[in-house]
Amino acid sequence: MKYNKIDRCRFSKGRRHLLELTKAYGLKHVEVLKNGETTPVNVLLRTYVFQEFKKLRIPFDDFLTRKENWKPRHQNLSVKQMTVIMIRAFIDMKKGYIEDYTPECDEDEERISFIKKSMKSDMKYLKTFSEYDNDELTAFPETECFAGAMTDERKEEIDNCKKWLRAMNISAVTVNGINEAFWTISQTGIFITHSMRDALVSLTDNQELRDYIDYCCDKYNWKQSSMDELMQNNQIKNLKKTYIGERLEKKKEELNSFMLKYTENTRKLKEKNLKIAALQKELAKNKRGIPVRNLKKEITKTVKAKYEKKLKDHNRYKGVLKFLRTGLLSPGSKMNQLYDLNKEDDMILFLRWFEHMGKTLPKSKISYVVRNCIEDEAAAERFCELVNEMNERITEKS
């Protein structure tokens, strides 16, 4: 759908205009008639806009209203004048919605009917203001592109931006030229400042094209900010993943070292028990030696103390294994979030922990992981295959 050679329909342009009004005059007040009341009350303009869009069930990017306002604005608009401007803007947007959308079901018919009813109510309320037919009353004055006093530093910034635009052969006399200009700017990765915006706007006298430049500036800066934030979040996530992975590897090495020591100590303990048994037999033959019963108690006491210490250490490491296994199988834990189980590489890394532990995954746990951690059906099937292969290997070794 085309609008004046600019890729925005009347509804889209009307909603955009409301966004610009909220950015520029969001903290001004408007007169609002609440249901069942005849006396209007003053409400913040941004609050009124958010409530109206919610009532109409039309999406509105309210976070964009906190972005920088590009356009020059009136300084002394009264509450009544501000109300007239806002009601006109909503009427224009509602007309655009009715013109640009064709209902396809009963619910759509009800929405169109509600918007028509709301628009009639707006028109009726608008006529109660003396300024309702004042065509000179506009939200943004059509002045020179740089309105108001300006510092020498700001003028120099704008001039530098103009020089850069000329050096890059950037043109803004057509919609295609503007689109190509923003594509060129995006290759540099720079953020659109107010001075850069003013330099772009100065390239054309067409008010529609200037409006389109403002639209592109907001859209470009929002995408650039989102990309920067996404890259920063990914860097933090990778650092955390690396740090936790290193710690887990270290704990794994400590666990393997302990298991080797435990096996060695168990072997030595068996050898000592055999020596004790042989000594007991020899002492039993010597009637004048130490009573076998007392000697057995003394030896058992010493051996038991050493064994209990080893058993405590062993239980601690079993606790580490349990903590690791619980973390891996808990979808909300940081340890589980390290792995994207929709990817085979992460599946293999995830299952390697269970293979090192020698713990198989029962069907109930497999279903739990698939249900909570995997979205892709093909990935779920592949995960089940890898688990079955791992379980078979663990069973063969045990």
VEXDREN-2710 file (C-alpha; in Angstrom, 1 decimal):
% VEXDREN-2710
k/r/px/py/pz
1/MET/0.0/0.0/0.0
2/LYS/1.5/3.3/-1.1
3/TYR/0.9/6.8/0.3
4/ASN/2.2/9.9/-1.8
5/LYS/5.1/7.8/-3.1
6/ILE/6.1/7.1/0.5
7/ASP/5.7/3.5/1.8
8/ARG/3.3/4.4/4.5
9/CYS/-0.5/4.2/4.4
10/ARG/-2.8/6.9/6.0
11/PHE/-3.3/4.8/9.1
12/SER/0.4/4.2/9.6
13/LYS/1.1/7.9/9.0
14/GLY/-1.6/8.9/11.5
15/ARG/-0.2/6.6/14.1
16/ARG/3.3/8.0/13.4
17/HIS/2.0/11.6/13.9
18/LEU/0.5/10.6/17.3
19/LEU/3.9/9.2/18.3
20/GLU/5.6/12.5/17.3
21/LEU/3.0/14.4/19.3
22/THR/3.6/12.3/22.4
23/LYS/7.4/12.8/22.1
24/ALA/7.1/16.5/21.7
25/TYR/4.2/17.4/24.0
26/GLY/3.9/14.3/26.3
27/LEU/4.0/16.3/29.5
28/LYS/1.4/18.8/28.3
29/HIS/-2.3/18.5/29.5
30/VAL/-5.4/17.9/27.4
31/GLU/-9.1/18.1/28.4
32/VAL/-10.8/14.7/28.6
33/LEU/-14.4/13.8/29.1
34/LYS/-14.7/10.6/31.2
35/ASN/-17.6/8.2/30.8
36/GLY/-20.8/9.6/32.3
37/GLU/-19.4/13.0/33.1
38/THR/-20.1/16.4/31.5
39/THR/-17.2/18.3/33.0
40/PRO/-13.8/17.6/31.4
41/VAL/-10.7/16.9/33.5
42/ASN/-7.0/17.7/32.6
43/VAL/-4.9/14.6/31.9
44/LEU/-1.3/14.2/30.8
45/LEU/-1.2/14.0/27.0
46/ARG/1.0/10.8/27.0
47/THR/-1.4/9.1/29.5
48/TYR/-4.4/10.0/27.3
49/VAL/-2.6/8.6/24.2
50/PHE/-1.7/5.3/25.9
51/GLN/-5.2/4.8/27.3
52/GLU/-6.8/5.6/23.9
53/PHE/-4.7/3.1/22.0
54/LYS/-5.3/0.4/24.7
55/LYS/-9.1/1.1/24.4
56/LEU/-9.0/0.8/20.6
57/ARG/-6.8/-2.4/20.9
58/ILE/-4.3/-0.9/18.3
59/PRO/-0.6/-1.6/18.9
60/PHE/1.5/1.5/19.9
61/ASP/5.3/1.6/20.4
62/ASP/5.1/3.6/23.7
63/PHE/8.8/3.1/24.3
64/LEU/9.6/5.2/21.2
65/THR/7.9/8.2/22.8
66/ARG/10.9/8.5/25.1
67/LYS/13.3/9.0/22.2
68/GLU/14.6/12.4/21.1
69/ASN/12.1/14.8/19.5
70/TRP/13.4/16.0/16.1
71/LYS/10.8/18.7/15.2
72/PRO/10.5/22.3/16.3
73/ARG/7.4/22.8/18.5
74/HIS/5.1/25.6/19.8
75/GLN/6.1/26.9/23.2
76/ASN/2.7/28.5/24.3
77/LEU/-0.1/26.1/23.3
78/SER/-3.0/26.3/25.7
79/VAL/-4.7/23.2/27.1
80/LYS/-7.7/23.7/24.7
81/GLN/-5.5/24.1/21.7
82/MET/-3.5/21.0/22.6
83/THR/-6.8/19.1/23.0
84/VAL/-8.0/20.1/19.6
85/ILE/-4.7/19.0/18.0
86/MET/-4.8/15.6/19.7
87/ILE/-8.5/15.0/18.8
88/ARG/-7.8/15.9/15.2
89/ALA/-4.8/13.5/15.2
90/PHE/-6.9/10.6/16.6
91/ILE/-9.8/11.3/14.1
92/ASP/-7.3/11.2/11.2
93/MET/-5.8/7.9/12.4
94/LYS/-9.2/6.3/12.9
95/LYS/-10.2/7.4/9.4
96/GLY/-7.0/5.8/8.1
97/TYR/-7.8/2.6/9.9
98/ILE/-11.3/2.4/8.5
99/GLU/-10.0/3.1/4.9
100/ASP/-7.0/0.9/5.0
101/TYR/-8.4/-2.3/6.6
102/THR/-11.0/-4.6/5.4
103/PRO/-12.8/-6.7/8.0
104/GLU/-12.5/-10.5/7.5
105/CYS/-14.6/-11.9/10.4
106/ASP/-17.2/-10.8/13.0
107/GLU/-14.6/-9.7/15.4
108/ASP/-13.1/-7.4/12.8
109/GLU/-16.6/-6.0/12.0
110/GLU/-17.1/-5.2/15.7
111/ARG/-13.7/-3.4/15.9
112/ILE/-14.4/-1.3/12.9
113/SER/-17.9/-0.5/14.3
114/PHE/-16.3/0.5/17.7
115/ILE/-13.7/2.7/16.0
116/LYS/-16.4/4.5/13.9
117/LYS/-18.4/5.1/17.0
118/SER/-15.3/6.4/18.8
119/MET/-14.6/8.7/15.8
120/LYS/-18.1/10.2/15.8
121/SER/-17.8/10.8/19.6
122/ASP/-14.4/12.6/18.9
123/MET/-15.9/14.8/16.2
124/LYS/-18.8/15.8/18.4
125/TYR/-16.5/16.7/21.3
126/LEU/-14.2/18.6/18.9
127/LYS/-17.0/20.9/17.9
128/THR/-17.4/22.1/21.5
129/PHE/-14.0/24.0/21.1
130/SER/-13.9/27.3/19.4
131/GLU/-10.6/26.4/17.7
132/TYR/-12.0/23.2/16.1
133/ASP/-12.0/24.8/12.5
134/ASN/-8.8/26.8/12.9
135/ASP/-6.7/25.5/10.0
136/GLU/-3.7/27.5/11.1
137/LEU/-3.5/25.6/14.4
138/THR/-0.8/22.9/13.8
139/ALA/1.3/20.8/16.1
140/PHE/4.6/21.5/14.4
141/PRO/5.2/24.9/12.7
142/GLU/6.6/24.8/9.2
143/THR/9.6/27.0/9.8
144/GLU/13.2/26.8/8.7
145/CYS/14.7/23.4/9.3
146/PHE/16.8/24.8/12.1
147/ALA/14.5/26.7/14.4
148/GLY/15.4/28.9/17.4
149/ALA/18.8/30.1/18.7
150/MET/21.7/27.9/17.9
151/THR/25.3/27.8/19.4
152/ASP/28.3/28.2/17.2
153/GLU/29.4/24.7/18.2
154/ARG/26.1/23.2/17.0
155/LYS/26.3/25.1/13.7
156/GLU/29.8/23.7/13.2
157/GLU/28.5/20.2/13.9
158/ILE/25.8/20.5/11.3
159/ASP/28.2/21.9/8.8
160/ASN/30.6/19.0/9.4
161/CYS/27.7/16.5/8.9
162/LYS/26.8/18.2/5.6
163/LYS/30.4/17.9/4.4
164/TRP/30.4/14.2/5.3
165/LEU/27.1/13.7/3.5
166/ARG/28.4/15.4/0.4
167/ALA/31.6/13.4/0.5
168/MET/29.5/10.2/0.7
169/ASN/27.4/11.4/-2.4
170/ILE/24.2/11.1/-0.3
171/SER/21.0/12.6/-1.7
172/ALA/17.6/13.1/-0.1
173/VAL/15.4/14.5/-2.9
174/THR/13.5/11.2/-3.4
175/VAL/12.2/8.4/-1.2
176/ASN/14.7/6.0/-2.9
177/GLY/17.5/8.5/-2.3
178/ILE/16.6/8.6/1.5
179/ASN/16.5/4.8/1.7
180/GLU/19.9/4.6/0.0
181/ALA/21.3/7.3/2.3
182/PHE/20.3/5.4/5.4
183/TRP/21.7/2.2/4.0
184/THR/25.0/3.9/3.4
185/ILE/25.0/5.3/7.0
186/SER/24.2/1.9/8.4
187/GLN/27.4/0.5/6.8
188/THR/29.4/3.0/8.9
189/GLY/27.6/1.9/12.1
190/ILE/27.2/5.5/13.4
191/PHE/24.3/6.7/15.5
192/ILE/22.1/9.5/14.1
193/THR/22.6/12.6/16.2
194/HIS/20.4/15.7/16.2
195/SER/23.0/17.5/14.1
196/MET/23.1/14.6/11.6
197/ARG/19.3/14.7/11.4
198/ASP/19.3/18.4/10.7
199/ALA/22.0/18.0/8.0
200/LEU/19.8/15.3/6.3
201/VAL/16.7/17.5/6.5
202/SER/18.5/20.4/5.0
203/LEU/19.0/18.4/1.8
204/THR/15.3/18.9/0.8
205/ASP/12.5/21.5/1.0
206/ASN/9.7/18.9/0.7
207/GLN/7.8/18.7/4.0
208/GLU/6.7/15.1/3.3
209/LEU/10.3/14.0/2.6
210/ARG/11.4/15.7/5.8
211/ASP/8.8/13.9/7.7
212/TYR/9.9/10.6/6.1
213/ILE/13.5/11.4/7.1
214/ASP/12.4/11.8/10.8
215/TYR/10.6/8.5/10.5
216/CYS/13.7/6.8/9.2
217/CYS/16.0/8.4/11.8
218/ASP/13.8/7.0/14.6
219/LYS/13.6/3.6/13.1
220/TYR/17.4/3.5/12.3
221/ASN/18.4/4.6/15.9
222/TRP/16.0/2.0/17.4
223/LYS/17.5/-0.8/15.3
224/GLN/21.1/0.4/16.0
225/SER/20.4/0.5/19.8
226/SER/18.8/-2.9/19.7
227/MET/21.8/-4.4/17.9
228/ASP/24.3/-2.8/20.3
229/GLU/22.3/-4.1/23.3
230/LEU/22.1/-7.6/21.7
231/MET/25.9/-7.7/21.0
232/GLN/26.6/-6.5/24.6
233/ASN/24.3/-9.2/26.0
234/ASN/25.9/-11.9/23.9
235/GLN/29.4/-10.8/25.0
236/ILE/28.3/-11.0/28.7
237/LYS/26.7/-14.4/28.1
238/ASN/29.8/-15.8/26.4
239/LEU/32.0/-14.5/29.2
240/LYS/29.7/-16.1/31.8
241/LYS/29.6/-19.3/29.8
242/THR/33.4/-19.4/29.5
243/TYR/33.9/-18.7/33.3
244/ILE/31.4/-21.3/34.4
245/GLY/32.7/-23.9/31.9
246/GLU/36.3/-23.4/33.2
247/ARG/35.1/-23.9/36.8
248/LEU/33.1/-27.0/35.9
249/GLU/36.2/-28.5/34.1
250/LYS/38.3/-27.8/37.2
251/LYS/35.7/-29.5/39.4
252/LYS/35.6/-32.4/37.0
253/GLU/39.4/-32.8/37.2
254/GLU/39.2/-32.7/41.0
255/LEU/36.5/-35.3/41.0
256/ASN/38.5/-37.6/38.8
257/SER/41.5/-37.2/41.0
258/PHE/39.5/-38.0/44.1
259/MET/38.0/-41.1/42.5
260/LEU/41.5/-42.4/41.7
261/LYS/42.7/-41.8/45.2
262/TYR/39.6/-43.4/46.6
263/THR/40.2/-46.5/44.5
264/GLU/43.8/-46.7/45.6
265/ASN/43.0/-46.2/49.3
266/THR/40.3/-48.9/49.0
267/ARG/42.9/-51.3/47.6
268/LYS/45.4/-50.4/50.4
269/LEU/42.7/-50.9/53.0
270/LYS/42.0/-54.4/51.8
271/GLU/45.7/-55.2/52.0
272/LYS/45.9/-54.0/55.5
273/ASN/42.8/-56.0/56.5
274/LEU/44.5/-59.1/55.2
275/LYS/47.6/-58.3/57.2
276/ILE/45.5/-57.7/60.3
277/ALA/43.7/-61.0/59.9
278/ALA/47.0/-62.8/59.5
279/LEU/48.4/-61.1/62.6
280/GLN/45.3/-62.0/64.6
281/LYS/45.8/-65.7/63.7
282/GLU/49.4/-65.6/64.8
283/LEU/48.7/-63.9/68.1
284/ALA/45.9/-66.3/68.8
285/LYS/48.5/-69.1/68.9
286/ASN/50.6/-67.2/71.5
287/LYS/48.8/-67.5/74.7
288/ARG/51.3/-65.2/76.6
289/GLY/50.8/-62.3/74.0
290/ILE/48.3/-59.5/74.1
291/PRO/44.7/-60.8/74.2
292/VAL/43.3/-61.1/70.7
293/ARG/40.0/-59.4/71.6
294/ASN/41.7/-56.2/72.9
295/LEU/44.1/-56.0/69.9
296/LYS/41.2/-56.4/67.5
297/LYS/39.3/-53.6/69.2
298/GLU/42.3/-51.2/69.0
299/ILE/43.0/-52.0/65.3
300/THR/39.3/-51.8/64.4
301/LYS/39.0/-48.4/66.1
302/THR/42.0/-46.9/64.1
303/VAL/40.9/-48.3/60.8
304/LYS/37.3/-47.2/61.3
305/ALA/38.4/-43.6/62.0
306/LYS/40.4/-43.5/58.8
307/TYR/37.7/-45.1/56.8
308/GLU/35.0/-42.7/58.1
309/LYS/37.2/-39.7/57.1
310/LYS/37.5/-41.1/53.6
311/LEU/33.8/-41.8/53.5
312/LYS/33.0/-38.2/54.4
313/ASP/35.2/-36.9/51.6
314/HIS/33.5/-39.3/49.3
315/ASN/30.0/-38.1/50.3
316/ARG/31.1/-34.5/49.7
317/TYR/32.0/-35.3/46.1
318/LYS/28.8/-37.2/45.7
319/GLY/27.1/-33.9/46.7
320/VAL/29.0/-32.1/44.0
321/LEU/27.8/-34.7/41.5
322/LYS/24.2/-34.3/42.7
323/PHE/24.4/-30.5/42.5
324/LEU/25.8/-30.6/39.0
325/ARG/23.2/-33.1/37.8
326/THR/20.3/-31.1/39.4
327/GLY/21.6/-27.8/37.8
328/LEU/21.8/-29.4/34.4
329/LEU/18.2/-30.8/34.6
330/SER/16.7/-27.6/35.9
331/PRO/15.5/-25.4/33.0
332/GLY/15.6/-22.2/35.1
333/SER/19.2/-22.6/36.4
334/LYS/22.2/-20.7/35.0
335/MET/24.0/-24.0/34.3
336/ASN/21.1/-25.3/32.1
337/GLN/20.9/-21.9/30.3
338/LEU/24.5/-22.4/29.1
339/TYR/23.3/-24.9/26.6
340/ASP/20.9/-24.4/23.7
341/LEU/19.4/-27.9/23.3
342/ASN/18.0/-27.0/19.9
343/LYS/21.6/-27.3/18.6
344/GLU/23.4/-30.7/18.3
345/ASP/26.8/-29.3/19.5
346/ASP/25.3/-28.1/22.7
347/MET/23.4/-31.4/23.1
348/ILE/26.7/-33.3/23.0
349/LEU/28.3/-31.0/25.5
350/PHE/25.3/-31.3/27.8
351/LEU/25.2/-35.1/27.7
352/ARG/28.9/-35.4/28.2
353/TRP/28.5/-34.5/31.9
354/PHE/26.1/-37.4/32.5
355/GLU/28.5/-39.8/30.7
356/HIS/31.4/-38.6/32.9
357/MET/29.2/-39.2/36.0
358/GLY/28.2/-42.6/34.8
359/LYS/24.6/-41.7/35.2
360/THR/21.9/-42.7/32.7
361/LEU/18.9/-40.5/32.0
362/PRO/15.6/-42.3/32.5
363/LYS/12.6/-41.7/30.2
364/SER/10.9/-39.4/32.6
365/LYS/13.9/-37.1/32.7
366/ILE/14.3/-37.2/28.9
367/SER/10.6/-36.1/28.5
368/TYR/11.1/-33.4/31.1
369/VAL/14.1/-31.9/29.3
370/VAL/12.5/-32.2/25.9
371/ARG/9.3/-30.5/27.1
372/ASN/11.0/-27.6/28.9
373/CYS/14.2/-27.0/27.0
374/ILE/13.7/-27.9/23.3
375/GLU/11.3/-26.1/20.9
376/ASP/12.3/-27.8/17.5
377/GLU/10.7/-31.2/16.9
378/ALA/13.6/-32.5/14.9
379/ALA/16.0/-31.3/17.6
380/ALA/13.9/-33.2/20.2
381/GLU/14.2/-36.5/18.1
382/ARG/17.9/-36.0/17.8
383/PHE/18.3/-35.4/21.5
384/CYS/16.4/-38.6/22.3
385/GLU/18.7/-40.6/19.9
386/LEU/21.9/-39.2/21.6
387/VAL/20.5/-40.0/25.0
388/ASN/19.8/-43.6/24.1
389/GLU/23.3/-44.0/22.6
390/MET/24.8/-42.5/25.8
391/ASN/22.7/-44.8/28.1
392/GLU/23.8/-47.9/26.1
393/ARG/27.5/-46.9/26.5
394/ILE/27.1/-46.3/30.3
395/THR/25.3/-49.6/30.7
396/GLU/28.0/-51.5/28.9
397/LYS/30.7/-50.1/31.1
398/SER/28.9/-50.8/34.3
END
